[in-house]
Amino acid sequence: MGETKTALVTGAGRRLGKAIALRLAKDGFNVAVHYCGSRDGAERTASEVRQRGSRAQTFQADLYRREACARLIEDVLDHFGALDLLVLSAANYDAVGIDDVTEREWDRALDLNLSAPFFLSLAALDSLRARHGNIVFITGMGATRPKRGFLPYMVSKGATRQLMRTLALELAPAVRVNAVAPGTVLPPEDLSEDEVAGLVADIPLQRVGSAKAVADAVAHLAQADFVTGQELLVDGGVTI
Ligand SMILES: NC(=O)c1ccc[n+]([C@@H]2O[C@H](COP(=O)([O-])OP(=O)(O)OC[C@H]3O[C@@H](n4cnc5c(N)ncnc54)[C@H](OP(=O)(O)O)[C@@H]3O)[C@@H](O)[C@H]2O)c1
């Protein structure tokens, strides 16, 4: 049997990050469960990973802070000894009308959604190269089809897709780099039923997706050993 691999999943205390962590545990990965504020959620994720027979440890980091990115990777390496897979799911999704965008909204989106994944990737490079590991970014359908009212977020996700493609080129052949772009899979929890119905009307498959569909796509890319520089859209066809 091969050596057990370790994955770090950012934002794994809830929702999509949690589903990805549990899916990777099912595939035999040990999981470093990153969280910022969702401490209890992260402990629950870790406990569910252990129930699936893998090792898990939680790590707190506020990824708006640049130095926290390097420290998070150091802490994970100290604990697990190596890192084979980086899944970059933590992000914000702030609604802001074009007339209200200030430096603050711009920086919040770019710092957490674009810069943090980049600096986490850089910090993890030595281990990923040594282990022929890979990186999976979580972008979003907005990278392909932006919508109104979220300009900094849409720009951050489009730029993350370009970061993914460029890093894939820079890091080949040692490290593969891909992305999963969810469509509407877990709508924001404060949306009304009518608002969700409005989103569904626009989706060719006529339903919202599941966290499982996104987690399955991540698990697929994690082991797709001739695939790099690709974004897998899991969006019910909304970007066709
Ligand atoms: N849900 C969807 O339908 C959908 C659609 C398209 C794209 N996506 C993308 O999929 C990913 C996950 O989406 P989601 O809906 O599960 O996210 P979410 O519920 O909005 O959760 C955001 C995650 O980011 C983490 N986070 C927030 N601020 C942070 C900070 N300062 N430092 C570190 N981590 C921080 C949170 O951690 P704590 O809770 O621990 O603070 C949480 O795990 C995101 O990249 C999102 O853009 C989601």
The ligand as a Gaussian input file, in Angstrom:
#p B3LYP/6-31G(d) Opt

LIG

0 1
 N      -22.006000      27.987000      -2.524000
 C      -22.074000      28.158000      -3.841000
 O      -23.126000      27.902000      -4.462000
 C      -20.867000      28.625000      -4.600000
 C      -21.015000      29.041000      -5.942000
 C      -19.890000      29.464000      -6.650000
 C      -18.649000      29.453000      -6.042000
 N      -18.534000      29.059000      -4.742000
 C      -17.189000      29.064000      -4.145000
 O      -17.005000      27.880000      -3.392000
 C      -16.222000      28.151000      -2.220000
 C      -16.973000      27.728000      -0.961000
 O      -18.255000      28.299000      -0.978000
 P      -19.230000      28.238000       0.280000
 O      -20.558000      28.713000      -0.199000
 O      -19.112000      26.932000       0.980000
 O      -18.550000      29.388000       1.180000
 P      -19.174000      30.132000       2.440000
 O      -20.284000      29.373000       3.050000
 O      -19.406000      31.548000       2.022000
 O      -17.978000      30.077000       3.451000
 C      -16.875000      30.882000       3.322000
 C      -15.687000      30.108000       3.836000
 O      -14.564000      30.993000       3.785000
 C      -13.943000      31.026000       5.058000
 N      -13.470000      32.364000       5.377000
 C      -14.192000      33.505000       5.462000
 N      -13.402000      34.529000       5.849000
 C      -12.153000      34.009000       6.038000
 C      -10.904000      34.557000       6.428000
 N      -10.757000      35.847000       6.741000
 N       -9.830000      33.732000       6.507000
 C       -9.958000      32.424000       6.209000
 N      -11.106000      31.844000       5.818000
 C      -12.199000      32.628000       5.736000
 C      -15.027000      30.658000       6.053000
 O      -14.406000      30.113000       7.212000
 P      -15.068000      30.252000       8.684000
 O      -16.514000      29.879000       8.532000
 O      -14.273000      29.292000       9.489000
 O      -14.870000      31.668000       9.111000
 C      -15.867000      29.654000       5.266000
 O      -15.381000      28.355000       5.415000
 C      -15.905000      29.639000      -2.276000
 O      -14.663000      29.828000      -2.907000
 C      -17.022000      30.200000      -3.146000
 O      -16.663000      31.409000      -3.803000
 C      -19.612000      28.662000      -4.008000

